[in-house]
Amino acid sequence: MPPHFGLKTEWAHPDRVRPIAGDKLEFKRSVYNHLGIADGKGGIYHFSPGKGSGKGSEVALKSDKSRIYWRHDKLTDVADGDLMRINNSLDHRNRPYDMDEIIRRCESSLGYFGNTYTIHSNNCEHKTNEMRYGLSTSQQVETVGKSALIAGGILVGGAIAIAGMIDAFADEE
């Protein structure tokens, strides 16, 4: 098992977080958190549009047809002043590869992936989980989906209740 198995730290400034190779890193962004894999040397592998670094995932939110790359950048450039944390919390649900294999998978995947970015099925979290666990999943997408189902259920339930009240009122007349 990797040394940081299951570790999920508090949100902190990047200079206070001490990731090791293979750790899954999460950056607190305004709309959607950005994720990647630590190289253990001050760098990060991550799925993001364009060839530059920084808040590329914010740009990708504006279009599902962004040119996307699996990249290796400096951790501080990707953090760009935002809070971050180590988030290996899925280790208890999915068995992670060992650290060397995670890094090997990240290195062998570097490069252009085409216009394949989609928020619901192929985002930075999907790719990061694929590198660490071999599974393309996104807790953020699952959470949004569950919230949408709950909100939809509340709306339908409210509509049924209102329809029932209208029927009851019509029967009284």
C-alpha positions as CSV (number, residue, x, y, z in Angstrom):
1,M,0.0,0.0,0.0
2,P,1.2,3.6,-0.7
3,P,2.5,5.4,2.4
4,H,-0.3,8.0,2.3
5,F,-3.0,5.3,1.9
6,G,-6.5,6.9,2.5
7,L,-5.0,10.2,3.6
8,K,-7.3,13.3,3.1
9,T,-5.7,16.4,4.5
10,E,-7.3,19.8,5.3
11,W,-7.4,22.5,2.7
12,A,-4.1,24.5,3.0
13,H,-1.8,26.8,1.1
14,P,0.4,24.8,-1.3
15,D,3.6,25.5,0.7
16,R,2.0,23.7,3.7
17,V,1.0,20.5,1.8
18,R,3.7,17.8,1.6
19,P,2.6,15.3,-1.1
20,I,4.7,12.3,-2.0
21,A,4.8,10.6,-5.5
22,G,1.5,9.1,-6.4
23,D,-0.7,11.2,-4.1
24,K,-3.9,12.5,-5.6
25,L,-4.0,16.3,-5.2
26,E,-7.1,18.5,-5.2
27,F,-7.2,22.2,-5.8
28,K,-10.1,24.3,-4.6
29,R,-11.4,26.2,-7.6
30,S,-14.3,28.6,-7.9
31,V,-16.7,26.2,-9.7
32,Y,-15.1,22.8,-9.9
33,N,-12.1,21.4,-8.0
34,H,-9.1,20.5,-10.1
35,L,-7.2,17.2,-9.5
36,G,-3.9,15.7,-10.5
37,I,-1.1,13.3,-9.3
38,A,1.9,14.5,-7.4
39,D,5.3,13.5,-8.8
40,G,6.9,13.8,-5.3
41,K,9.4,16.4,-6.6
42,G,7.3,19.6,-6.7
43,G,5.4,18.8,-9.9
44,I,2.0,17.5,-10.8
45,Y,0.6,15.4,-13.6
46,H,-2.9,16.6,-14.6
47,F,-5.5,16.7,-17.3
48,S,-6.0,20.2,-18.6
49,P,-6.6,22.2,-21.7
50,G,-3.7,24.1,-23.5
51,K,0.0,23.7,-23.1
52,G,0.5,26.3,-20.4
53,S,-0.1,25.8,-16.7
54,G,-2.3,27.4,-14.0
55,K,-6.0,27.3,-13.9
56,G,-6.6,25.5,-17.1
57,S,-9.6,23.6,-15.8
58,E,-11.5,26.8,-15.4
59,V,-11.2,27.4,-19.2
60,A,-12.4,23.9,-20.0
61,L,-15.6,24.5,-18.1
62,K,-16.6,27.0,-20.8
63,S,-16.5,24.4,-23.5
64,D,-16.7,20.6,-23.8
65,K,-14.6,20.8,-26.9
66,S,-11.3,22.1,-25.4
67,R,-8.1,20.7,-26.7
68,I,-6.9,18.6,-23.7
69,Y,-3.5,17.4,-22.6
70,W,-2.2,15.1,-19.8
71,R,0.5,17.3,-18.6
72,H,3.4,17.6,-16.1
73,D,3.7,21.1,-14.6
74,K,5.1,22.8,-11.5
75,L,2.8,22.3,-8.6
76,T,2.9,26.0,-7.6
77,D,2.0,27.0,-11.2
78,V,-1.1,24.8,-11.2
79,A,-2.1,25.8,-7.6
80,D,-1.8,29.5,-8.7
81,G,-2.4,30.6,-5.1
82,D,-5.5,28.4,-4.5
83,L,-5.9,26.1,-1.5
84,M,-5.1,22.5,-2.1
85,R,-5.0,19.1,-0.3
86,I,-4.0,15.5,-0.6
87,N,-7.1,13.5,-1.2
88,N,-6.5,9.8,-1.4
89,S,-9.9,9.1,0.2
90,L,-11.0,6.7,-2.5
91,D,-8.2,4.3,-1.5
92,H,-10.6,2.5,0.9
93,R,-13.0,1.9,-2.0
94,N,-10.5,1.2,-4.8
95,R,-7.1,-0.3,-4.5
96,P,-4.4,2.1,-5.7
97,Y,-1.4,1.0,-7.7
98,D,1.9,1.3,-6.0
99,M,3.7,4.6,-6.2
100,D,6.1,3.6,-8.9
101,E,3.3,2.2,-11.1
102,I,1.2,5.4,-10.6
103,I,4.2,7.5,-11.8
104,R,5.0,5.2,-14.7
105,R,1.3,5.4,-15.8
106,C,1.4,9.2,-15.6
107,E,4.7,9.5,-17.5
108,S,3.5,7.1,-20.3
109,S,0.3,9.1,-20.7
110,L,1.9,12.5,-21.2
111,G,0.7,14.4,-24.3
112,Y,-2.2,15.5,-26.4
113,F,-5.6,13.7,-26.0
114,G,-7.5,15.6,-28.6
115,N,-10.9,17.3,-28.1
116,T,-12.0,14.8,-25.6
117,Y,-12.7,16.9,-22.4
118,T,-16.3,16.5,-21.1
119,I,-17.2,17.5,-17.6
120,H,-19.5,14.5,-17.1
121,S,-17.4,11.7,-18.4
122,N,-13.8,12.7,-19.1
123,N,-12.5,15.4,-16.8
124,C,-9.4,15.9,-14.7
125,E,-10.8,13.8,-11.9
126,H,-11.6,10.9,-14.2
127,K,-8.1,10.9,-15.6
128,T,-6.5,11.3,-12.1
129,N,-8.4,8.3,-10.8
130,E,-7.6,6.3,-13.9
131,M,-3.9,6.9,-13.2
132,R,-4.1,6.0,-9.4
133,Y,-6.7,3.2,-9.5
134,G,-7.2,2.2,-13.1
135,L,-10.8,3.4,-12.9
136,S,-12.2,6.5,-14.6
137,T,-14.6,7.9,-12.0
138,S,-15.5,11.4,-10.6
139,Q,-16.9,11.9,-7.2
140,Q,-17.7,15.5,-8.2
141,V,-19.9,14.3,-11.1
142,E,-21.5,11.7,-8.9
143,T,-22.3,14.3,-6.3
144,V,-23.8,16.7,-8.8
145,G,-25.9,13.9,-10.3
146,K,-27.2,12.8,-6.9
147,S,-28.1,16.5,-6.1
148,A,-29.9,16.8,-9.4
149,L,-31.9,13.7,-8.7
150,I,-32.9,14.9,-5.3
151,A,-33.8,18.4,-6.6
152,G,-35.8,16.8,-9.4
153,G,-37.6,14.6,-6.9
154,I,-38.5,17.6,-4.7
155,L,-39.8,19.4,-7.7
156,V,-41.9,16.5,-8.9
157,G,-43.2,15.9,-5.3
158,G,-44.1,19.6,-5.0
159,A,-45.9,19.5,-8.3
160,I,-47.9,16.5,-7.2
161,A,-48.8,18.1,-3.9
162,I,-49.9,21.3,-5.7
163,A,-51.9,19.3,-8.2
164,G,-53.6,17.5,-5.2
165,M,-54.4,20.7,-3.5
166,I,-55.9,22.1,-6.8
167,D,-58.0,18.9,-7.1
168,A,-59.1,19.2,-3.5
169,F,-60.0,22.8,-3.9
170,A,-62.0,22.1,-7.2
171,D,-63.9,19.3,-5.4
172,E,-65.0,21.7,-2.7
173,E,-66.6,24.0,-5.2
